[in-house]
Amino acid sequence: MKRRYVFLRMIALVSIMILLGSIPSYAEKARGVTDDTIKIGHFVDMTGVAAAVGIPVTNGIKTHFQNINDQGGINSRKVKFIAEDDHYTIPGAFAAFKKLIFKDEVLSILTVGGTGQSFALMRQIEEHKVPVITASAAEGLTTPVKRYVFTPMASYDDGLRLIIDYIMKDLKAKNPKIALVCPDNEVGKTGLRAIEKYLSKYNLKLSNKTIINFGEIDATSQVLLLIKENPDYIILHEAVGGVISFFKAAKRYGLRSKVLGSFYVSDEDNIKVIGDAMKDALVTSSIGYWDDNAPGMAELRKITKKYDPETKWMTKSYIEGYHAAMVCVEGLKRAGRNLNHETLVEAYETFKDFNTGEISGHVSYSKNNHKGGTTNKLYKVDLKNQTFMPITEFREPAFKD
C-alpha cells in the first residue's frame, strides 16, 4: 500500500510539472531574442510597382540599425535585420510574414508592406502576437486599437484634415467647391470617409469624387470631367502612378483648379518626372525632407554620409524608413534586457512626446492609442532643387474626432 501511495504521488508530481511547463512566462526564451541578438524582420515591395518607394524605406532602416550596432547595440544586443520582398502583393506579404515568423523567428516586424497588405495581415499579427510598426499610415490600422500594431507617424487622414483646415482657415475660402481624386482601393476609401466626415465640421460636402486607379497611365477622361466640374480645390489622394498621370493630363488640358496633395503626392520623384506641371501644387507630409533645417535631419545626413560619403541626397521614403527604425530602437531600449513581444508593446505604450529632432512631430503612444502622432506640415514645390519647402510648422487638425 505504501509503495502504491509513493508511486501515485510521483505520478501526480510529474503531471503538475508537465502542466506548469506548458504555461508560457516572461522567463521563457523570447522569440527572436538571445543574449546578444535581436531579430527584426521587414518586408516591402522591392521588385514590383511600388519598389521606388520600398527600396529606400529598407535602406533607411538599414542605415539606422547599422549605426546603432556600431555603437554597441541595444542593451548589449545587436540588431539582426532580415528583409524580404512582398512584390506589393497580398500573397507575397503572407509568404514573407510566415518566413519571418516561423523560419527566422523574429521578435518584431518593422513595416509589413503597403496598406492593403497590412490590413490583410491583421488577424495573423494578433494571433501570433507580433509587434509591428507599419509603413502604411492608414487610420484604420490603429482605429480601433490593436495590441500589436503601431503606426510611426500621423495618419494619411490627418494630412487630409490639414488640407481642409488650410483651405478654410489660411486661404479663408467661402463655400468652396472641393473635389477629391483617389484610387478605388483601401487607401482611397478610407481617405474618402475621412474627408467627408471632416468637411461636415465646416458644413461642406464634396462636389465631386474622381477615380484614378493605381497603375493608370492616362487620366484624360478624369481630368476633362474635372475641368467641366470646375472645382475651386482638388484634393489629390493618390500613389505615385496616379499622381503622374493626373498632373500630365492636367497640364495638357489646362486644369485651373488649385491642387493640394496628400502624403504620397509629396514624394520628390514626382517633381522629377512631372516637372513644371506640378509647380503650383501644395502637399502635406508627416515626415520631413533631406534638406530640412532640423536637428534630427542634420544627424540623419551625418550618419548616412558616414556609411556612404558620396551621398548627396536621399528621398523622403529613405527618411521614412530611418524614422521608423528610430521609433523601433527607442522601444527596444525602453523594454530593457527583459525583452519579448509583450514587454516591447508595453515599452511603446510609454512613449510621451518622443522627440525625433523634427524629422516628424513628436511620437506618443498609450494603451488606448497606437497612432504615432497627428501632425503634418504643408509644403510648396521647389522646382529648382526638385524638392518641397515647408510653408507651415507641424500642425494638428483643428478639430478632434
N, C-alpha and C positions, 0 to 999 in steps of 0.2 A: 504493500500500500504506500509506504513512504517513498519507495523508488518511483512509483507511478506519479505521486504528487510532485516530486522534483522534476520528473520528465515533463509534466503538464506546465509547470512554472517556466521551464526553459522554452517551451513552445510559445507560451504567452509573451515572454520577454523578447524572443526573436520576432514575433509578429508585430509588437509595438515598435521595435527598432526599424523594421521594414516600412511600417506606416509613417513614422516620423521622417524617415529618409526620403519619402516621396513628396514631402511638403517643401516647396521652394522657400528659400530665405535669402536675405541680403548677404549672408555669409558664403553662399554658394559661388562658384566661379561664374562671373558675369559673361554673357555672350560678347565677344569682341574685345575683351579686356584681359590683359596679362599683367605681370609685374612691371613690364617695361614698354608695353604697346597698347595703343587704342586703334581699333579698326573702324574707319569711317567709310561708308560706301557713297556712291554718287552715280546718277545717270541722267543724261540729257541726249539731245539729238547731236550726233557728231558726223553723220553722213547723209541725212535727209534734208527736207525742205527748210528746216529751222537750224541747220548746222552753223550758219553765220552768227547766230545768237549763242548756241550751245557750246561751241568750242571755246570762245573767250570766257564764258562762265567757268568752265572747267579749269582753264589756265589761271584765272584769278584765284580760285580756291587753292590750286597747287602752290601758287606763289606764297600765299599767307601761311599755309601749313609748312612749307619748306622753311620759311623764316622762323616760325615757332620751334620747329625741330632743331634748327641750327642754334637756337638759344637754350637748348636743353629739354625742350618738350613741355608737357603739361603735367605738373605734379610728378615729375621723374618718369613720365611715359612719353614716348614718341608716337606721333600720329602716322598710321599706315593708311594711305588714301587709295581706294580701289574704285576706279572709274569704268563705267560701262556705257555703251551706245544703245539708246532705245529706238533710234531711227524715226523719232517723232510719231510712233505708233503705240497704240494701247497694248497689242500683243508683245511688242518689243519691251515695253515698260514692265509687263508682268514677268517676262523672261529675265530681265535684269534684276528685278526685285527678288525673285526666287533664288537666283545665283548668289546674290549678295547675302541673303539671309541664311540659306541652307548650305551653301558650299563655303563661302568666305566667312560666314558667321560674324557679320559686322555688328557693332553696337548700335549704330545710328546711320541714317542716310541723309546726306546733305544735298538736297534737290532731288526730286522724283519726277523728272520730265516736265512736260508742259501742263497746262490747266486740265485738259481732258484726261491725261494720264494720271494726274494727281487725284482727281475725283474718282476715277475708276479703281484706284488702289486703296481707297479709304478703308474698306472692310478688312483688307489684308493687313494694313498698317495697324489697325486697332486689334485685330485677332492675334497678331504676332508681337504686339507691344514694341513697335519700332519707333523711337523718337525720330521725327523727320522735320527738317526745315525745307520748305518748298521753294522752288524757283518761281513758281506762279504766285502772284499776289491777289488771286481771286478771293473776293469777300467770303464766298460760301465755303471755302476750305476751313475757316475758323469760326463760322457762324452757322449753327451753334458750335460751342467749343467742343473739340475732340481732344482727348487727353494727350495723344502722342503727336499731334500735328501743330506746327508753328509756322507762321509766315514772318519773314525777317524785316518787313517794312510796311508802310501804308498800302492799302489795297488799291487796285485799279479804280474801284468805285470812289475812293477818296479823291483820286485825281479828277474824276468826272465831276465830283461835287465842287472842287476848287474852280473848275472851268465855269460852272454855272454861277458861283459866287463872283468870279471875276467879271463876267458879263453884266451881272446885275448891280454889283457894288462898285467896282472900279470903273467900268465903262458906263455905268448908270443908264443901262438900256431901259426903255419904256415899252412894255408889252412886245418884246421881241419875238420874231418867228425863229424858232430854233429847230434845226433838223439833226438827225443822227445818221451816220454812216457806220455800219458794223457788219461783221460776218454772222452767218446763221449757224453759230455753234455756241458752246457753253459760255465763252468769253462775251460774245455778242448779246446773248440772252440775259446774263447777269448784269451787264452794263446797261441794257435797256431798262431793266427793272429799277436799277439804282437811279438812273436819270429821271424816269417818270415819277418816282417817289420824291426825289429831291426837288424837281420842278414844281411839284404841288405845294411846297413850302413857300414858293413865290407866286402861287396861284396861276401857274403856267402849265401848258401841255405841249408836247412835241408837235411840231407842224408836219413832220414827215419822217419816216424811217426808210432808209435805203440799204439794201444788202449788197455788199461786195464780199464774196466768199474767198477763203484762203486759197491762193494759187490762181485766181482770176487775173488774166493779163490784160484784159480790155474792159474798162469801165465806162465806155462811151454811152451806153444806154442809161446807166445810172446817173451820170453827170448831166446828160441832157434833160432828164426828168427833174434834177435839182435846179437847173437853170430855169426851167419852166415854173417850178415852185417858188424860186427866188427867196429863200430864207435869209434872214439877216446874219445868222450864225450857223455854222455847221460844226458839230462835234464829231470828229473823226476818231473812231474807236476801233482800230484795225491793227493787224500784224503787218510785217514788212511788205509782203507781196501786195496786199490790198492798198497799202499806203502809196506805193509806187504807181500802181495802175490808176488810182484816184487822181493824184496830182498831175500825171501826164495828160489824162483826159481833161482835167480842169483847165490846164494851160491851153490845150488845143482848142477848146470850145469857149474859152473866155468866161469861166465861172467867176462871179464877182463877190460872192458871199465870203465873210470872214471865217477862216478855218482855225479851229482850236483842237489840237490833238492830244490823245491820252498817252499812256506810258510807252508803248512800242512805236508810236509815231516819233518819239523823241530819240530814236537811235541815229547816231551820226552818219551811219552808212546811207540813210535815206537822203541826206543832203548831197552826198557824193553822187548818188545815182540820179536824183531828181533835179538838182541844181536850182536855178532861179524860179522855177515853178513853185517852190516852197518858201520863197523869201519872205512873204508876209504872214506866214503861219505862226501861231503860238502853240507851245506844247507844255504839258505837265510832266514832272518826274519826281519820284520819291528818292531817287539816287542821284548824286552829283556827277560831274564830268571831270575828266583828266586835268584840265587847266583851271579848275575852280580854285579860288583863293581861300582854302580851308585847311586847318592844321592836319586833319586826317588825310586829306588828299595829298598834302606835301609829304607825309610819311609814306603813303602808298607809292608815290612816284619814286621816292628814295629806295624803298625796298625792291620795287620792280626793277629799277636800274642796277641794283646790286647784283641781281642774277642775270640780267641782260643789259649790259651797258649801252648797247646800240639802240635801245628803245627810245623812240621819240614821242610816242603817243599810244594810248590804249582806249578801246571803245568802252561805252557805258556798260556793256554786257560783262566785260572783264571786271569792271569795278563792282558790278552786282555780285559776281562770284566771290571776289575778295571780301566784300561786305558780309555776305552770308557766312563765310568762314570766320570772320571776326566774331559774329554772334555765337557761332558754334563753339569756338575756342573759349569764349567767356563763360559759357555754360559748363563746359568741361572743367574749367578751373574752379568754378564755384562748387561743383559736385565733389571735389576733393579726391582722396585716394579710394574712398568707398564708392567707386563708380560703377553704376549699372543703369539699365534703361529707366528704372524708377527714380533713382537719385538725380539723373540728368534732367528728367522732366521737372522734378522739384526745384532744381537749380535754375532752370529757365524761368520758372514762376517767381523767382526772387528779383528779376530784373525790374528796376525802377529808374527810368530816365538814363539808361546806359548810353554813354556818350561815345559816338563813333567819330568824333572830330569833324562833324558836319559833312561827312560822306553821305549821311542821311540825317533825318531828325532823330531825336532820342528814341531808344527802343525800350519798351516796357511790356511786361507780361504779368499775368496773375493766374490764379486758378480759374477765374471766370473770363479771361481774355488771353487768347494766344495769337492775336494780331500784333505785329511788332510796333505799329505806330499809326498815325492818321495824317501825317504832314507831307506836303508836296511843295515844290517850287514851280513857278511859271517861268518859262524861258522863251526868248525870241531866237530866230535863226541868225547865225553869224556866217554868211556865205563865204566871206574871205578866208576864214580859218576852218570852215566846214565843221562847225560845232554849234553849241547853243549857249547863250548868255543869259544869266538869271535876271528877271525883272521884278521878282519878289523874293523875300526870305521864305524859309519853310513856314507854311501856314496850315492850320487845321480848318476843316469845313466850318462855315459859320453856324450851321445848325447841327445839333446832335440828333441821331435817330431815336 
